[in-house]
Amino acid sequence: MQIQNDPLKKNYHKILVGVEPEAEGKDKLDDSKALSQAIALAKKDNSSLFIFHSVDSLLTREDVLDGINVAGLYAGEALTLCDQMLKEKTEELKTWLSSLKEAVIEEGVKADYEYAVGDPGQLICQLAKEHGVDLIVVGRRGRRGMSEILLGSVSNYVVHHAPCHVLVVQH
């Protein structure tokens, strides 16, 4: 029996890899199984790599000010502090993603990165479609049973909704 369109024999041109600081390791490329696998595939096919991270939400003014009465004299200071914290968190994220991009480029692979706020699975599928990605690489934490039912699974969502091939790498 011959498999039509065997994904293992396909040459990929654009690969999107989802990364996550907690699961991927902030500083070491070797700690990222999904990213390492994506780099290996990109090298094999001379593909470009699109590094993506999604956050459910960045720190917002509402997060900082929740439960705090900021009326009056300190309201302006509280809002300024909130804006400063949001800017710092955003810069940390950009710095981390930029360092991943540079590490990938040092491996000889063309790379770029993007981050967005929202549901990770939906955003990965949306970006894959918008950027003409032909392979998505995502990690899987091994969540099972009730935990997966209650919390969901990004990899499960991507497998069922992606516009292209998907490689799920076990962490």
PyMOL commands that set and color helices and strands:
alter all, ss='L'
color gray80, all
select helices_A, chain A and resi 7-9+21-24+29-31+33-45+61-65+72-106+120-130+145-151+154-161
alter helices_A, ss='H'
color red, helices_A
select strands_A, chain A and resi 14-18+48-55+110-117+135-140+165-170
alter strands_A, ss='S'
color yellow, strands_A
deselect
rebuild
show_as cartoon
